[in-house]
Amino acid sequence: MKPFLYELRASLMAVLVLTVLCCGLYPLAVFGVARLCFPNQAAGSLIVDKSGAVRGSALIGQPFAADKYFHPRPSAAGQGYDATSSGGSNFGPTSQKLADAIKDRVAQYRKENSLKDNEPVPADAVTASGSGLDPHISPNNAAFQIARVAKARSLDAEKLRALVRKYTDQPDLGFIGDPGVNVLRLNLALDSLK
């Protein structure tokens, strides 16, 4: 009986020590280092306007539908850009529903941006990202939208091109990924223009 109690006590002590280390001290250490070294990212990469109000996160897309705004890519997350149900549509490349959705989005995109029927449309303008929350569009997608936004806001298109360049994030380390325009930051900058 004594060896059993000894083993039981040793096992319980090991569980207790590992619980304190792995579920207490380690997460606190990681949290502390993140808050010290990467305070903005650890807080959710929140975008705060001039009045101090949180307008969203630089990491999560938001729906914009008015002509005076740049539009994000489509979202399949919940009812659209729902961070609690992040995910894609799960339609495969042979799915008729996916083909129909893309066809409808292409027609809508061409109509919104006054494009010709045979003019190519950027893929990210008509397909949702894997998470459904992508906050970026391609610079090409943004370029197609400049004329619509300029007309709706009575702005010079060249001024909008400069703004798009300013809010274009470059690939990580200069070569990982593609450049992307953060739609929320760009649209907030548009709203702050005189």
VENLINJO-V408347 format. One line per field, one symbol per residue. ss: DSSP state (2 for helix, 1 for strand, 0 for the rest). phi: phi as a letter, one per 30 degrees, with the letter a starting at -180 (. if undefined). burial: # if it has 24 or more other C-alpha atoms within 12 Angstrom, else .. A space follows every 10 residues. Layout:
ss->???
phi->???
burial->???
This chain:
ss->0222222222 2222222222 2222222222 2222222022 2200011100 0001111000 0000000000 0000000000 0022200000 0000022222 2222222222 2200000000 0022200000 0000011022 2222222222 2220002222 2222220110 0100010001 1122222222 2200
phi->.ddddddddd dddddddddd ddcbdddddd dddddddbdd ddcjhdccdd djddclcdcb dbdbbdddcd cdddbcdhdj hcddbdlddi dddcdddddd dddddddddd ddchcddcdd ceeddbbddd cibedcbded ddddcedddd ddchcddddd edddddccdd edhibcjcdb cddddddddd dddd
burial->.......... .......... .......... .......... ......#... .....##### ###....### #######..# #.#..####. .......... .#..##..## .##....... ##.######. ########## ########## .........# #.###.###. ........## ########## ....
